[in-house]
Each structure stands twice: as structure tokens, then as C-alpha cells.
């Protein structure tokens, strides 16, 4: 990568929405670092994108392993965009009263603490960027408003102590980073890509037709905001998502 090339890091990008975000940012002329826990899968995904002419480079990064995060940060000389996409759903089915603490901790470790770990490791680089952007990939199920609105379909979903609370916590963390980093000109927002037909949703008991590329669109939009763009917000394709 050159000193004048906008550089983006996308975690959990070897497949699904993360892969489409990497493809979309590369199509906009960025050098994209494709983060993946598994080296071989990351290299395979990067090879597919490079075959289209994209400047995409695999980087081993497990958001729950601080050593790989620090190693990734130490290997970079520039970073302008960070997309915290890596996430896990946890088991689908158990309600809060049937969820053990270990299960909840595992989801929070990836979906919330992992974001903190990666963001803090990359901040020295982002602070040197002339227009840094951070996008945290959240979900509409992180909206407390949706869960408590009888007219919204999310209020009818089964209660869960894992994935929804983790995304609510991520939304709160997004706001706190936005407050801290506003003075540095770094815009920080959360994106709700919507349910997409990926491996992440394959076990859901209903059919999903929205594609990973559809879900990636709002993330790419937030990653490429202009200087007057919002910060500390939560957005989907339709606009602002209520907290």
C-alpha cells in the first residue's frame, strides 16, 4: 500500500456481509485488509477479490485474541477505516432463564469486548488519518425500542440473553467512542444491515431473501461518510434506527 491510498480493515471478512463490505470498499479504490481468524480462508477470500482487480490483502485477526490483534496493528503503517464486523450469534433458542453465564460471556467476548480490543489497538493509526471512520456492525435486534414496541415484529421474537443484548451493548459502546473521538475528527457509527441470507442466519426458522451485498450497503455508506457526516448514530437502509 502507498502513503496516499485510503486503507480499510474489515474484521470477519472472509465470507458473508464482511466479504461484501471488503469488496465494496475495494471497488471504491481503497486498499482493504481482509481480517479473518483462519489464515487459509482469509487468503482464499482475498484471492477471489484480487482476481477482480481489487487491492485486497488478507490479515490474520481473531478479535478474541489480543495477541493477533496487536500483531495486526503492528504490521500496519496506515489505517483510515475500521469496520468491526466480526460477530457470533450464540445458540438460537434458549431464553434468558435457560442461558448459562459461560454462553453469554462468549457472545459478549466477540461482539462487544472484541470491538473494544480491535478499536483500541487501531486507534493510534486512525488518529493519524485525515478522515478516519469507524463502523460497528450491529443489528436491529439491538434496538430496545423495537423490542418494546408491540407493533414491531422484533417485539414478537423469543427472548434471548445473548445476541440481542450484545448488540444493545455494542450500540452503547459506539456512542461512547463517538463522544471521545469527535474531537479527533473520527466519525463512529453503528450499522444495522438487516437479516441477510448468509451462514450466520442459515439456522433461522424462516426464509431470508436479502443478500449479503444488500446488508453491506449501509456499512459501506457509513465507512465513506464525508466530513459533515453523522457520528454516534445507528442507521439502516431507511435511515436512523431508534435506540
C-alpha positions as CSV (number, residue, x, y, z in Angstrom):
1,X,0.0,0.0,0.0
2,X,1.1,3.5,-0.6
3,X,1.1,6.5,1.7
4,X,-1.7,8.1,-0.3
5,X,-4.0,5.1,-0.5
6,X,-7.0,5.1,1.8
7,X,-6.8,1.9,3.8
8,X,-9.6,-0.1,5.4
9,X,-9.6,-3.0,7.8
10,X,-12.7,-5.3,7.9
11,X,-12.9,-7.9,10.6
12,X,-14.6,-11.2,10.0
13,X,-14.4,-10.6,6.3
14,X,-13.7,-14.0,4.7
15,X,-17.4,-14.5,4.0
16,X,-20.9,-13.1,4.3
17,X,-21.5,-9.4,4.9
18,X,-17.9,-8.7,5.8
19,X,-16.7,-10.1,2.5
20,X,-19.2,-7.9,0.6
21,X,-18.0,-4.8,2.6
22,X,-14.4,-5.6,1.7
23,X,-15.5,-5.9,-2.0
24,X,-17.4,-2.7,-1.9
25,X,-14.7,-0.7,-0.3
26,X,-12.1,-2.1,-2.6
27,X,-14.3,-1.1,-5.6
28,X,-14.2,2.4,-4.3
29,X,-10.4,2.4,-4.7
30,X,-9.4,1.5,-1.1
31,X,-6.7,-0.9,-0.1
32,X,-8.6,-3.4,2.0
33,X,-7.2,-5.6,4.8
34,X,-9.4,-8.6,4.9
35,X,-9.4,-9.8,8.5
36,X,-10.0,-13.5,9.2
37,X,-9.3,-15.9,12.1
38,X,-8.4,-18.6,9.7
39,X,-5.4,-17.8,7.5
40,X,-6.3,-20.2,4.7
41,X,-9.9,-18.9,4.5
42,X,-8.7,-15.3,4.5
43,X,-6.2,-15.9,1.8
44,X,-8.8,-17.7,-0.4
45,X,-11.3,-14.8,0.1
46,X,-8.7,-12.2,-0.7
47,X,-7.6,-14.2,-3.8
48,X,-11.2,-14.1,-5.1
49,X,-11.4,-10.4,-4.7
50,X,-7.9,-9.8,-6.2
51,X,-9.0,-11.7,-9.3
52,X,-11.4,-8.9,-9.9
53,X,-8.6,-6.3,-9.8
54,X,-9.2,-5.3,-6.2
55,X,-6.4,-4.4,-3.8
56,X,-7.3,-6.7,-1.0
57,X,-4.8,-8.3,1.4
58,X,-5.5,-11.0,4.0
59,X,-4.6,-10.4,7.6
60,X,-4.9,-12.9,10.4
61,X,-7.0,-11.4,13.2
62,X,-9.1,-13.1,15.9
63,X,-10.9,-10.3,17.8
64,X,-10.9,-12.5,21.0
65,X,-7.2,-13.0,20.8
66,X,-5.3,-9.8,21.8
67,X,-2.0,-11.2,20.5
68,X,-3.3,-11.5,17.0
69,X,-4.9,-8.1,17.2
70,X,-1.7,-6.4,18.4
71,X,0.3,-8.2,15.7
72,X,-2.1,-7.0,13.1
73,X,-1.9,-3.4,14.4
74,X,1.8,-3.6,14.5
75,X,2.0,-4.7,10.9
76,X,0.2,-1.6,9.6
77,X,1.6,1.8,8.8
78,X,-1.8,3.4,7.9
79,X,-5.4,2.9,8.6
80,X,-8.3,5.2,7.6
81,X,-11.4,3.0,8.0
82,X,-12.2,0.3,10.6
83,X,-15.2,-1.9,10.1
84,X,-15.9,-4.0,13.2
85,X,-17.9,-6.7,11.5
86,X,-16.8,-10.0,13.3
87,X,-19.6,-11.4,15.4
88,X,-21.3,-14.5,16.6
89,X,-24.9,-15.3,17.3
90,X,-24.6,-17.7,20.1
91,X,-27.1,-20.5,20.4
92,X,-30.6,-19.8,19.0
93,X,-33.4,-20.9,21.3
94,X,-32.6,-20.7,25.0
95,X,-34.4,-17.9,26.8
96,X,-32.6,-15.9,29.5
97,X,-33.7,-18.2,32.3
98,X,-32.2,-21.1,30.5
99,X,-28.9,-19.4,29.5
100,X,-25.7,-20.0,31.4
101,X,-23.2,-17.3,32.1
102,X,-20.5,-19.0,30.1
103,X,-22.6,-18.8,26.9
104,X,-23.4,-15.2,27.4
105,X,-19.8,-14.3,28.1
106,X,-18.7,-16.0,24.9
107,X,-21.0,-13.8,22.8
108,X,-20.1,-10.6,24.6
109,X,-16.4,-11.5,24.3
110,X,-16.7,-11.4,20.5
111,X,-19.5,-8.9,19.9
112,X,-18.5,-6.2,22.4
113,X,-15.1,-6.8,24.0
114,X,-13.7,-7.8,20.7
115,X,-14.7,-4.5,19.2
116,X,-13.1,-2.7,22.1
117,X,-9.9,-4.7,21.7
118,X,-9.6,-4.1,18.0
119,X,-10.6,-0.4,18.1
120,X,-8.2,0.4,20.9
121,X,-5.3,-1.3,19.1
122,X,-6.1,0.5,15.8
123,X,-6.7,4.0,17.3
124,X,-3.1,5.2,17.1
125,X,-3.3,4.7,13.3
126,X,-6.8,6.0,13.0
127,X,-5.9,9.2,14.8
128,X,-3.2,9.9,12.2
129,X,-5.7,9.6,9.4
130,X,-7.1,12.8,7.9
131,X,-10.6,11.4,7.8
132,X,-10.9,8.2,9.9
133,X,-14.2,6.3,10.1
134,X,-15.3,3.5,12.4
135,X,-18.3,1.4,11.7
136,X,-19.6,-1.1,14.2
137,X,-21.8,-3.8,12.6
138,X,-24.8,-4.0,14.9
139,X,-28.3,-5.3,14.3
140,X,-31.9,-4.2,14.5
141,X,-32.4,-6.6,17.4
142,X,-30.1,-4.4,19.4
143,X,-32.9,-1.7,19.5
144,X,-34.7,-1.6,22.8
145,X,-37.4,0.5,21.1
146,X,-38.1,-2.3,18.6
147,X,-38.3,-5.0,21.4
148,X,-40.8,-2.9,23.4
149,X,-43.0,-1.8,20.5
150,X,-45.9,-4.2,20.1
151,X,-46.3,-3.1,16.5
152,X,-42.7,-4.1,15.6
153,X,-42.0,-7.7,14.5
154,X,-38.9,-7.8,16.7
155,X,-41.0,-7.5,19.8
156,X,-42.5,-10.9,18.9
157,X,-39.2,-12.7,18.7
158,X,-38.3,-15.1,21.5
159,X,-36.5,-13.6,24.5
160,X,-32.7,-14.0,24.4
161,X,-29.8,-13.2,26.7
162,X,-27.1,-13.4,24.1
163,X,-27.2,-11.9,20.7
164,X,-29.7,-9.0,21.2
165,X,-28.1,-7.8,24.5
166,X,-24.7,-7.9,22.9
167,X,-25.8,-5.6,20.1
168,X,-27.5,-3.3,22.5
169,X,-24.2,-3.1,24.4
170,X,-22.3,-2.5,21.2
171,X,-24.6,0.4,20.3
172,X,-23.9,2.0,23.7
173,X,-20.1,1.4,23.1
174,X,-20.4,3.1,19.7
175,X,-21.9,6.2,21.3
176,X,-19.2,6.4,23.9
177,X,-16.4,6.1,21.3
178,X,-18.2,8.8,19.2
179,X,-18.2,11.1,22.2
180,X,-14.5,10.5,22.9
181,X,-13.2,10.7,19.3
182,X,-15.3,13.6,18.0
183,X,-12.5,16.0,18.9
184,X,-10.2,13.9,16.7
185,X,-12.5,14.2,13.7
186,X,-13.2,10.4,13.8
187,X,-16.8,9.5,12.9
188,X,-18.1,6.5,14.7
189,X,-21.5,4.9,13.9
190,X,-23.4,1.6,14.2
191,X,-25.0,-0.1,11.2
192,X,-28.0,-2.4,11.1
193,X,-27.5,-4.5,7.9
194,X,-30.8,-6.4,8.3
195,X,-31.2,-10.1,8.2
196,X,-29.3,-11.5,5.2
197,X,-29.1,-14.9,3.6
198,X,-25.7,-16.0,4.9
199,X,-24.2,-18.7,7.1
200,X,-25.0,-16.5,10.1
201,X,-28.7,-16.8,9.5
202,X,-28.9,-20.3,8.0
203,X,-30.5,-21.8,11.1
204,X,-33.3,-19.3,11.5
205,X,-36.8,-20.9,11.1
206,X,-37.8,-18.6,8.2
207,X,-36.6,-17.8,4.7
208,X,-34.5,-14.7,4.1
209,X,-34.1,-13.2,0.6
210,X,-32.0,-10.2,1.4
211,X,-28.4,-10.7,0.2
212,X,-25.1,-10.1,2.0
213,X,-24.4,-7.4,-0.6
214,X,-27.7,-5.7,0.4
215,X,-26.6,-5.7,4.0
216,X,-23.2,-4.4,3.2
217,X,-24.6,-1.2,1.6
218,X,-25.3,0.8,4.8
219,X,-21.9,-0.2,6.2
220,X,-20.1,1.0,3.1
221,X,-22.1,4.2,3.2
222,X,-21.1,4.9,6.8
223,X,-17.5,3.9,6.1
224,X,-17.3,6.5,3.4
225,X,-19.0,9.5,5.1
226,X,-17.9,13.0,4.2
227,X,-16.6,15.4,6.8
228,X,-20.1,16.6,7.7
229,X,-21.5,13.1,8.2
230,X,-23.1,12.0,11.4
231,X,-21.4,10.4,14.4
232,X,-22.7,8.4,17.3
233,X,-25.7,7.2,15.3
234,X,-27.4,3.9,14.5
235,X,-28.5,3.5,10.9
236,X,-30.0,1.1,8.4
237,X,-31.1,1.5,4.8
238,X,-34.1,3.5,5.7
239,X,-32.2,6.0,7.9
240,X,-31.9,6.3,11.7
241,X,-32.8,3.2,13.8
242,X,-34.2,4.1,17.3
243,X,-32.2,3.0,20.2
